[in-house]
Amino acid sequence: MSEQHTYRVIVRGTWDGLTDEARARLLAEATDHGMPSMRFTEEGTLSYEAAPLKHFSMRYVVVSDAEDGEEMAAALAEERAEATLRGLGYGFRELRSTVTDLDTMKINYKPASRR
């Protein structure tokens, strides 16, 4: 069995071909999808600004085989984003991802301050 790594993936995209109903729903729910909603989850969290209603991001936690690397984590997150957005009836284009491997991320600890 291969080693599993945990990845944080941000999928960004552009709204495209939104119906009047979808646009109205996004605008009505915009306050629920602002800065406070920006969390990494397996299901993904959607965030966007109402004005202008142009771009969005979705944040995911993806657990995948380490040997498959960041490319696989990005592909899995983009598939999840596509399925979610299509399920909600939202048109989109230009998905792109940024991936961070939490298992290889270097953490710089600040030294304790001296008094």
N, C-alpha and C positions, 0 to 999 in steps of 0.2 A: 504494500500500500504506500502510496506516495504522500509526501508531506503536504499539508494544507497551509495556505497563507490567507490572511485576511486583508482585503483591499478596500479602500475607500475610493469610490468613483463618482466624479461629478460629470453628468451628461448635460451638455448645453445644446440648445437648438433655437430655431426661429419659428414662430407661429406662421402657418401658411394655409391659405384657403379656409379660414375659419368661417363657419356659417354665422348668420346673425344670432341664432340661438346660442351657439358655442361662445361667441364673443360676449354676449350679454351675461352668460353664466360665469365666464372668467372674470369679467369686471365686477360682478356681484360678489364673487368669492375672493377677490384680490387681497382683502385684509387678512384672510386666513392663510395666505400663501406668501407672506412677506418675510422679513428677516427672522422673526421668531420661529418660523416653520423650518428653517434650514438645519435639519438633522440628518445624519446618515442612518438609514435603516435598510433592512433586507427588501421591504416592499417599495422603498423609495419615497422621497418627499419632494413635492413639486413646489417651486418658488418662482415668482415673477413679479414685475411691477405693472400696475394698471396703466400708468401713463409714461411712455407710450407702451401699448400692449404689443410688444415686438419680440422679445427674447424670453427664454425661460431656462431654468436649470432643474435637474433632478439629482438627488444625492442617494447613493446606494452603498450598502455594505455587501461585498461579494466574497464568499469563501470558495477558493478554487485551488487546484493542484499547483504547487509552486513551480513545477517544471513547465506548466502552460504559460506562466508569466502574466505580465500586466496586459498584454494584448488580449488574452482570453477573458480576463476580468472586465476589460472595456467592452468586449463584444457581448458578454453576458448582460452587463448593465444596459447597453444600448438596446438589446432585445427586450429587456424588461420595460424600458422606457417606451419603446414602440408599442408594445402590447397595451400598456396602461393608457397611453395617449389615444390610441385607436379605440380602445374600449370606452373612453370618455367622449369620443367623437370629436377630438381636436386634431386639426390639420397641422403638420409640422414639416420642417426640412432641415438639412444641414446639421445632423447630430454629430457631435464630436465629444470626446471624453478626455478627462484628466484623471490619472490613476496614481494612488499612493499605496505602496505595499507597507502595511503597518508592521510586518514582521522584520523588515530590513531597514526601517526608518531609524536614523540616528537621532538620539535625543541628547541635546546639549543641556546639561544641568548647570545652573548657576551656582558657583561656590557660595558657601555660607558667608554672610558678611561678618567682618571682624569688627569688634567694638573696642 
